[in-house]
């Protein structure tokens, strides 16, 4: 026997030979196929649609979060780098304002200032004082740079025009990469001088090297030509050109995606650092950033497959069970029809037998009388008394009449013999079931829900469906009333021998005193502009009344509301 033959339902090969021209109504295999296909489509299409929508929304949310975090990281790092440079530029401004040109021409004084700057700010390598001709008059630092002429250097021309200059990383006379910050100070005689400081590139690089970048990311500075100003883990060392295009100027932080020929996708965030030649870039591997989403996607697909499997199994099982029940009901129907037909036949026979018995009894009575009279006459007259043959014939006739009488008596004896669903419920289970419908909303809105059902609350008889609808309506109203992060308390207690009270308390907006008396009226609502119909509490009130209980409300504007539902422990089933 094959597996299909073992699992094949009873109705699969069933044919109703008595169906006549209506065989299509009793084609149970067709009914089963229609039920499975229609119910599966109705169940699976919304599930697949919601899953696909959730898939897209979740992916978009993850990608948006990646871009947002990158943007925040770029902005924060931009502030750090800008502050580092602005702090040292301000320190140089203070030095030129606090010291005269002659005092700065003193090498000893300049060395003291350099040490003060190193201790106070850090990151300074040397200081130099340059006159208006571009000649470095005084120098303090580890190199021998006195007397160097900078008049033809681009940074000197720039500081002479703008008053301040932050240079790109360059080799210069030191033949090592460095950055200089220069400030110009005007002299009373119409001339000027420039105070020039070299910034420690190692200290500058540490600002980005210590940065924690997710997604195997990299952070570095470039200039407007795409030349690295700080080392990069993935794109080379200082003064190398990066293979990425230089992003367009933007006064704000920007984040975009870039694809490489090898299908590597990058998330790039950048910001132009004002009053400097630097552009901050933070580059992340998108595939690494999306790994958590990949795990979520697998879970989502697994959930979809598991849900579809469960739905299909349940649909097949339920459809098979229901069609089997229909088949069984049809077989019982046929049997009942046969029994009714047989009973009708027997009733007809009984009526016929009763009629026949009555019709025969009357002639038999006459025959019995007449034959008895003949016998009496024969026994009176002497000429017939000795004729035994006649007497025997008369006795035979009387015996036959008695026999017919017995038969008719037997025929006569044969003709004569011819919506409220009340169940035992657990209060806490009902409340937990209701809260299960709203658990996601409570989680998303950070609503705290507490349930306190004492152990002395017994199981009681009531309509579970109505209780669930009552509690769901009240909790829905509470969720509508509270703000995100609000609180809803559900407390039960026993009131006397045959009563339980359940109190739903929220810390929402409350109900004005003028509306308290009308909250249970049909179509009364304070939320008609937001989709309210005013039927929720009215329906709830009716349901409580049907259970034989009562409902009340206490509220104060700005502090919250409490709905108290009283439920009898024993519900009487009402006859319809």
C-alpha positions in Angstrom: 0.0 0.0 0.0 1.4 3.4 -1.0 1.7 6.4 1.2 -1.0 8.2 -0.7 -3.4 5.3 -0.3 -2.8 5.3 3.4 -3.4 9.1 3.7 -6.2 9.2 1.1 -9.4 10.5 2.8 -12.6 8.5 2.8 -14.3 10.8 0.4 -11.6 10.6 -2.3 -13.3 7.9 -4.4 -16.8 8.2 -3.0 -19.7 8.4 -5.4 -23.3 8.9 -4.4 -25.3 6.6 -6.7 -28.5 8.1 -5.4 -27.6 11.7 -6.3 -29.3 11.5 -9.7 -28.9 14.6 -11.8 -27.2 16.5 -8.9 -24.0 14.5 -8.7 -21.9 17.7 -8.9 -23.3 18.7 -5.5 -22.0 15.5 -4.0 -18.5 15.6 -5.6 -16.6 15.7 -2.3 -13.2 15.6 -4.0 -14.1 18.8 -5.9 -15.4 20.4 -2.7 -12.1 19.6 -1.0 -10.0 21.0 -3.8 -12.0 24.2 -3.9 -11.8 24.6 -0.1 -8.0 24.0 -0.1 -7.3 26.4 -3.0 -9.6 29.2 -1.9 -8.6 29.1 1.8 -5.0 28.8 1.0 -5.1 31.8 -1.3 -7.0 33.8 1.2 -4.5 33.0 3.9 -1.3 33.0 1.9 -1.8 36.1 -0.3 -2.1 38.5 2.7 0.8 36.7 4.5 3.1 36.9 1.4 2.1 40.5 0.7 2.7 41.6 4.3 6.0 39.7 4.4 7.2 41.3 1.1 6.1 44.8 2.3 7.8 44.2 5.7 10.9 42.9 3.8 11.1 46.1 1.8 10.3 48.4 4.7 12.8 46.7 7.0 15.6 46.8 4.3 14.9 50.4 3.6 14.9 51.1 7.4 18.3 49.3 7.8 19.8 51.2 4.9 18.5 54.5 6.1 19.9 53.8 9.6 23.3 52.9 8.0 23.3 56.3 6.1 22.1 58.2 9.2 24.8 56.7 11.4 27.4 57.4 8.8 26.2 60.9 8.6 26.4 61.4 12.4 29.9 59.9 12.5 31.1 62.2 9.7 29.5 65.2 11.5 31.1 64.4 14.8 34.5 63.7 13.3 34.3 66.9 11.3 33.7 68.8 14.5 36.6 67.2 16.1 39.0 68.0 13.3 37.7 71.5 12.9 38.0 72.1 16.6 41.6 70.8 16.6 42.6 73.2 13.9 40.6 76.1 15.1 42.0 75.7 18.6 45.6 75.9 17.4 44.8 78.8 15.1 43.3 80.7 17.9 46.4 80.0 20.0 48.5 81.6 17.3 46.1 84.6 17.2 46.5 85.0 20.9 50.3 84.8 20.7 50.6 87.6 18.1 48.2 89.8 20.0 49.9 89.2 23.4 53.4 89.7 22.2 55.1 92.4 20.2 57.0 91.9 17.0 60.3 92.6 18.7 59.6 90.1 21.5 58.8 87.4 19.0 62.0 88.2 17.2 63.8 87.0 20.3 64.7 83.3 19.9 64.5 82.6 23.6 61.1 84.2 23.9 59.9 82.3 20.9 61.2 79.0 22.3 59.4 79.7 25.6 56.1 80.3 23.7 56.6 77.1 21.7 57.0 75.0 24.9 54.0 76.7 26.4 51.9 75.8 23.4 53.2 72.2 23.4 52.2 71.8 27.1 48.9 73.7 26.8 47.6 72.4 23.5 50.0 69.8 22.1 50.5 69.1 18.5 53.0 72.0 17.8 56.4 71.1 16.3 58.0 74.5 15.7 57.3 78.2 15.4 58.7 80.8 12.9 58.4 84.5 12.5 58.4 85.7 8.9 58.6 89.3 7.8 56.6 90.9 5.0 59.3 90.0 2.4 58.9 86.3 3.1 62.1 85.9 5.0 62.0 83.8 8.2 63.6 86.1 10.8 63.3 83.9 13.9 62.8 80.1 14.3 62.2 77.8 17.3 62.2 74.1 16.7 64.2 71.0 15.9 65.2 72.1 12.4 67.6 74.8 11.1 65.3 77.0 9.1 66.4 80.5 10.0 66.8 82.7 7.0 64.7 80.7 4.6 62.8 82.8 2.1 59.1 81.8 1.7 58.1 84.7 -0.6 57.4 82.4 -3.5 55.5 79.8 -1.5 51.7 79.6 -2.2 50.8 79.5 1.5 52.7 82.8 2.1 50.8 84.6 -0.6 47.6 83.2 0.7 48.2 84.3 4.3 49.3 87.7 3.0 45.9 88.1 1.2 43.5 86.4 3.7 45.3 86.9 7.0 45.3 83.2 7.9 46.3 79.9 6.2 46.0 76.3 6.9 48.1 74.4 4.5 47.7 71.0 2.8 50.1 68.3 3.8 53.4 68.9 1.8 57.0 68.0 1.9 58.6 71.5 1.9 62.2 72.2 2.9 62.0 69.5 5.6 61.4 66.7 3.0 58.8 65.2 5.3 55.0 65.5 5.2 53.8 68.3 7.5 51.0 70.9 8.0 51.5 74.5 8.8 49.1 77.1 10.3 50.0 80.7 9.6 48.5 83.9 10.9 49.3 87.5 9.7 49.6 90.4 12.1 49.8 94.1 10.9 52.4 96.5 12.2 51.9 100.2 13.0 54.2 101.2 10.2 51.9 99.6 7.6 54.0 96.5 7.2 53.2 93.0 8.7 54.7 89.8 9.8 53.5 86.2 9.9 53.7 83.7 12.7 53.9 80.2 11.3 53.5 77.0 13.3 54.1 73.4 12.1 51.5 70.9 13.4 52.5 67.4 14.4 51.0 65.2 11.7 51.1 62.1 14.0 48.9 63.9 16.5 46.7 65.0 13.7 46.5 61.5 12.3 45.5 60.1 15.7 42.2 62.0 15.5 41.2 59.7 12.7 43.2 56.6 13.6 41.5 56.2 16.9 38.1 56.5 15.3 35.9 53.3 15.5 34.3 52.9 12.1 31.8 50.0 11.7 31.6 47.9 8.5 35.4 47.5 8.1 35.3 51.3 7.5 38.1 53.7 6.9 38.4 57.4 7.8 40.9 59.9 6.3 41.4 63.4 4.9 42.0 64.3 1.3 42.5 67.6 -0.5 40.5 68.9 -3.5 42.7 66.9 -5.9 42.0 63.6 -4.1 45.5 63.4 -2.5 45.5 61.7 0.9 46.3 64.1 3.8 46.3 61.3 6.4 47.1 57.6 6.1 44.3 55.3 4.8 44.0 51.6 5.6 42.5 50.8 2.2 43.7 53.5 -0.2 47.3 54.1 0.6 49.6 56.4 2.5 49.9 60.2 2.8 50.2 62.0 -0.5 48.9 59.0 -2.5 46.0 59.7 -4.8 42.8 57.7 -3.9 40.9 55.8 -6.6 37.6 57.4 -5.5 36.2 60.5 -7.2 36.4 63.7 -5.2 32.9 64.5 -4.0 31.3 67.7 -5.0 31.4 70.6 -2.6 28.6 70.8 0.0 28.3 73.1 3.0 26.7 70.2 4.9 27.5 66.6 5.6 26.6 64.3 2.7 26.4 60.5 2.4 26.2 58.5 -0.8 26.8 55.0 -2.2 29.5 54.1 -4.7 30.0 50.9 -6.6 33.4 49.5 -7.7 33.9 47.4 -10.9 34.3 44.3 -8.7 30.7 44.9 -7.4 32.0 46.1 -4.1 29.5 48.6 -2.7 30.8 51.4 -0.5 28.9 53.9 1.7 30.8 57.1 1.6 30.2 60.1 3.9 32.1 63.3 3.5 32.3 66.9 4.8 34.3 69.9 3.7 36.2 71.4 6.6 35.7 75.1 6.4 38.7 77.5 5.9 40.9 74.5 5.2 41.9 72.5 2.1 40.7 69.3 3.8 37.8 67.0 2.9 36.9 64.4 5.5 35.9 61.0 4.1 34.5 58.0 6.0 34.2 54.9 3.8 32.3 51.8 4.9 31.8 48.4 3.3 28.0 48.2 2.7 28.0 44.4 2.7 29.5 44.4 6.2 27.0 46.9 7.4 24.1 44.9 6.0 25.1 41.6 7.7 22.6 42.1 10.5 20.0 42.6 7.8 21.1 39.4 6.1 20.4 37.6 9.4 17.1 39.3 9.7 16.3 38.5 6.1 17.0 34.8 6.7 14.8 34.9 9.8 12.0 36.6 7.8 12.2 34.1 4.9 12.3 31.2 7.5 9.3 32.7 9.2 7.5 33.0 5.8 8.3 29.4 4.9 7.3 28.1 8.3 4.1 30.1 8.3 3.2 28.9 4.8 3.9 25.3 5.8 1.8 25.6 8.9 -1.0 27.3 7.0 -1.0 24.7 4.2 -0.9 21.8 6.7 -3.7 23.3 8.7 -5.8 24.0 5.6 -5.3 20.5 4.3 -6.1 19.0 7.7 -9.1 21.2 8.3 -10.5 20.8 4.8 -10.0 17.1 5.0 -11.7 17.0 8.4 -14.6 19.2 7.3 -15.2 17.3 4.1 -15.1 14.0 6.0 -17.6 15.4 8.3 -19.8 16.5 5.4 -19.5 13.0 3.9 -20.4 11.5 7.3 -23.3 13.9 7.6 -24.4 13.0 4.1 -24.3 9.3 4.8 -26.3 9.9 8.0 -28.7 12.0 6.0 -29.2 9.1 3.5 -29.7 6.7 6.4 -32.2 8.9 8.0 -34.1 9.3 4.8 -34.2 5.6 4.4 -35.5 5.2 8.0 -38.1 7.9 7.3 -39.1 6.1 4.1 -39.3 2.8 6.0 -41.4 4.4 8.8 -43.8 5.9 6.2 -44.2 2.5 4.6 -44.9 0.8 7.9 -47.3 3.6 8.9 -49.1 3.0 5.6 -49.3 -0.7 6.2 -50.5 -0.1 9.7 -53.3 2.2 8.5 -54.2 -0.4 5.9 -54.2 -3.2 8.4 -56.4 -1.2 10.8 -58.9 -0.5 8.0 -59.0 -4.1 6.9 -59.4 -5.4 10.4 -62.3 -3.0 11.1 -63.9 -3.9 7.8 -63.6 -7.7 8.3 -64.6 -7.7 12.0 -68.1 -6.5 11.2 -69.0 -9.3 8.7 -67.3 -11.8 10.9 -69.5 -10.8 13.8 -72.6 -11.3 11.6 -71.4 -14.7 10.4 -70.5 -15.7 14.0 -74.0 -14.8 15.1 -75.8 -16.5 12.2 -73.8 -19.7 12.5 -74.4 -19.8 16.2 -78.1 -19.4 15.6 -78.0 -22.3 13.1 -76.2 -24.5 15.6 -78.8 -23.7 18.2 -81.6 -24.6 15.8 -79.9 -27.8 14.9 -79.6 -28.8 18.5 -83.3 -28.0 19.3 -84.9 -30.0 16.5 -84.7 -33.7 16.8 -84.4 -34.4 13.1 -81.0 -32.5 13.1 -79.8 -33.4 16.6 -78.6 -36.8 15.5 -77.0 -35.5 12.3 -73.4 -35.3 13.5 -72.2 -34.3 10.0 -74.2 -31.0 10.1 -73.0 -30.2 13.7 -69.4 -30.7 12.7 -69.8 -28.4 9.7 -71.3 -25.7 11.9 -68.6 -26.1 14.5 -66.0 -25.8 11.7 -67.6 -22.6 10.5 -67.5 -21.2 14.1 -63.9 -22.2 14.5 -63.0 -20.4 11.2 -64.8 -17.3 12.5 -62.8 -17.4 15.7 -59.7 -17.8 13.7 -60.4 -14.8 11.6 -61.2 -12.8 14.7 -57.8 -13.7 16.1 -56.1 -12.5 12.9 -57.9 -9.1 12.9 -57.0 -8.6 16.6 -53.4 -9.1 15.6 -53.7 -6.6 12.7 -55.2 -4.0 15.1 -52.4 -4.5 17.6 -49.8 -4.1 14.8 -51.5 -0.8 13.7 -51.4 0.5 17.3 -47.6 0.0 17.8 -47.1 1.5 14.6 -27.1 30.0 21.6 -25.1 31.7 24.3 -22.1 29.4 24.9 -21.3 29.4 28.6 -18.0 27.7 29.7 -15.6 27.8 32.6 -12.9 30.5 32.2 -9.8 31.6 33.9 -9.8 35.4 34.3 -6.0 35.9 34.0 -5.9 33.7 30.9 -8.6 35.8 29.2 -6.8 39.1 30.1 -3.4 37.7 28.9 -5.1 36.5 25.6 -6.4 40.0 25.0 -3.1 41.6 25.8 -1.5 39.3 23.3 -3.3 41.1 20.5 -1.8 44.4 21.6 1.6 43.3 22.7 3.3 44.8 19.5 1.7 48.2 19.9 2.7 48.3 23.6 6.3 47.4 22.6 6.6 49.9 19.8 5.0 52.7 22.0 6.9 51.7 25.2 3.6 51.4 27.0 4.0 49.5 30.3 1.1 47.1 31.1 0.8 45.4 34.5 -1.7 42.7 35.4 -2.5 41.8 39.0 -5.0 38.9 39.4 -4.9 37.5 43.0 -4.7 33.8 43.5 -8.1 33.7 45.3 -10.0 34.6 42.0 -11.6 31.2 41.1 -12.5 29.9 37.7 -16.1 30.9 36.9 -18.8 30.2 34.3 -19.2 32.9 31.7 -19.1 33.7 27.9 -15.4 33.8 27.1 -15.9 35.5 23.7 -17.9 38.4 25.3 -15.3 38.8 28.0 -12.5 39.1 25.5 -14.4 41.7 23.5 -15.1 43.7 26.6 -11.5 43.7 27.8 -10.2 44.4 24.3 -12.4 47.4 23.8 -11.4 48.9 27.2 -7.6 48.3 26.7 -7.8 49.7 23.2 -9.4 52.9 24.7 -6.6 53.0 27.3 -3.9 52.7 24.6 -5.5 55.5 22.7 -5.6 57.8 25.8 -2.0 57.3 26.9 1.0 58.8 25.3 4.1 56.9 24.2 5.8 55.6 27.3 2.5 55.6 29.3 1.2 53.0 31.7 -1.9 50.8 32.0 -2.7 48.8 35.1 -5.2 45.9 35.2 -6.3 44.8 38.7 -8.8 42.2 39.7 -10.4 41.5 43.1 -13.2 39.5 44.5 -16.3 41.4 45.6 -18.4 39.3 47.9 -19.4 35.7 47.2 -20.6 35.9 43.7 -18.8 38.9 42.1 -15.5 39.8 40.6 -14.4 43.3 39.7 -11.7 44.1 37.1 -10.2 47.7 37.1 -8.4 49.1 34.0 -6.4 52.2 35.0 -4.4 54.4 32.6 -2.4 57.6 33.0 -3.7 59.1 29.9 -5.5 62.4 29.1 -8.6 61.6 31.2 -12.3 62.4 30.5 -13.9 65.7 31.3 -16.5 65.5 34.1 -19.2 66.7 31.7 -18.6 63.7 29.5 -18.5 61.0 32.1 -22.3 60.4 32.1 -22.4 60.1 28.4 -19.4 57.8 27.7 -21.6 54.7 27.4 -24.1 56.4 25.1 -24.2 55.1 21.5 -22.4 57.3 18.9 -21.0 59.6 21.6 -17.3 60.2 21.0 -14.7 62.8 21.5 -12.5 61.4 18.7 -14.9 61.7 15.7 -12.2 63.7 13.8 -9.7 60.9 14.3 -12.0 58.0 13.2 -14.0 57.4 16.3 -17.5 56.1 15.9 -18.8 56.3 19.5 -19.9 52.7 19.5 -17.0 51.0 21.4 -18.0 51.7 24.9 -21.7 51.4 24.1 -21.1 47.9 22.7 -19.0 47.1 25.8 -21.8 48.3 28.1 -24.3 46.0 26.3 -21.9 43.0 26.4 -21.4 43.5 30.2 -25.2 43.7 30.6 -25.6 40.4 28.7 -23.1 38.8 31.1 -25.2 40.0 34.0 -22.6 42.4 35.2 -22.0 46.2 35.4 -19.5 48.7 34.3 -18.5 52.1 35.7 -15.9 54.8 35.1 -13.8 57.2 37.1 -11.6 59.9 35.5 -9.7 63.1 36.0 -8.5 65.3 33.2 -4.7 65.1 32.9 -4.3 62.3 35.3 -6.0 59.3 33.7 -9.1 57.1 33.8 -10.3 53.9 35.5 -13.0 51.6 34.1 -14.4 49.1 36.6 -16.1 46.0 35.3 -18.1 43.8 37.7 -18.7 40.2 36.5 -20.8 37.5 38.2 -19.1 34.2 39.1 -22.1 32.3 37.8 -23.8 33.3 34.6 -27.3 32.0 33.9 -28.0 30.8 30.4 -30.9 32.7 29.0 -33.4 30.9 26.9 -34.0 32.4 23.5 
